[in-house]
């Protein structure tokens, strides 16, 4: 049996990279990935979105740090989509009332039958259970 997969929202990476209030718990969660204790998945949409946000905050040097984390860790899978999957994601957005970036996360978690890690409370109105990093850490550490 393989490791459990966690779809990790961009806000988890941004919390750490921008050294915000909950950076320590996000760092601890990402350490579990680096240590190979859990498997993570990130949508390409989140990857690109994180880069755009970091660039808009004049943090280009942090983009490299983020990409290094994704590239060096075999425990992080990047999920790319094709046009048919993008259509499915847009239908999810319309049906559930999520914006397009949230619909990507919802789609990925459902596709992989994975747990979803995020600070975004918009998911609380869906059937997708949202976990925050501290919840995962309490369970696994």
N, C-alpha and C positions, 0 to 999 in steps of 0.2 A: 504494500500500500504506500502511495506517494505522500509527500508532504501536503498539508492543506494549503490552498491558494487563497491569497488575499488581494483583491483589487484595491489599489492604493490611489486615492484621489490626489490631484495636484496640490490641494491645500495642505496636505501632510508634508510634502517636500518643501513647499514655500514657507511653512511655519518654521522649519529647521533652517533653511537657507537664508531667510530674512531675520533670523534670530528673534523670533517673536515669543510671546508669553509661554507657549507650550512646546518650545523647541526641544527641550530635554526629552520629553516622552516620545516625540517624533523621532529623535535621534536613536533612542533605545529601540524603538520598533524597527527602524532601518538597520540597526546592528543585528537584529535577529535574522534579517535577510542576508546580510553579509556573512554571517556565521553559518548560513545554510539551514537554520532551524525552521524557517518557513519559506514558502515560495510566494513571490509577489508578481503581480501583473499591473501594467500601466498602459493605458490607451495611448496611441500615438497622438491623439487629440490633446491629452494631458501633457504629454512630452512637449509638444509645440507651444501649448498655452503657457506652460511654466517658463519656457524660454522667452516668450513675448513679455510676460509680466516682469521677469528679472531684467530684461533689457529696458523696459519702461521705467524701472527704478534705478537705472544706471548701475546695475550689478552684473555686467557682462562676465566678470571674472567668476561669478557664482554659477553661471551657465555651464562653464567647463567642469566645475565641481559636481554639479548635478548630472551632467552627461557621463562623467567618469564613474559615478555611482551606478548608473544604469548599465554602462558598458562593461564594467569590471565584475559585476555581480551576475553570476550564472543563475542566481535565484530570482532575477527580475526579468520577466517576459514582456516585451513590447507588443501590444496588440494593434495591428494595422487592419484597416477595413477596406473592402472593395465597394464599388458603387451599389451593389444590391444590399449590402449590410448598411450602408449609409441611408438608403431608403427605409430600411427597417428601423433604424435609429430615429429618423425623422417621424415615422409613424408612432414610435414610442413617445417621443416628445409631445406630439399632438394629443395622443390618447391619455397620457398620464398628467400632462400639464407641466412638464419639465422643460427647462431651456436645453439647448442642443448639447452643451458640454455635460450637463447632468445626465442627459439621455444616453450619451456615450458610456458613462460610468455604469448606469443601470444595465444597459445592454451587455457590457463586458462581464459584470458580476453574474448575470443570468446565464450568459453563454458558457462561462467557466464553472458554474455552480459554486461560486466562490463567496467568501465573506467580503464585505465592502467596508473599507476604513476611510472615514472622512469626518470633517467637522461640520459639513454642510447639512443643516437641519431640513433643507427642502426634501430630502429623502425620507424624512419621517412621515410624510403624507403618502408614501408608496408602500407596496408590499415587501420592499427590500429592507431587511434589517441593516441598520447602519451601526458600525462600531467605531468608537474613538480609540486612539492608540493606548490610552491607559487601561481600557477594558481588556484589550488583547494582551497587554503586558501582565496584568494581574492573573490572567488565565494561564499564560505560557511561561512566566519567569518564576 
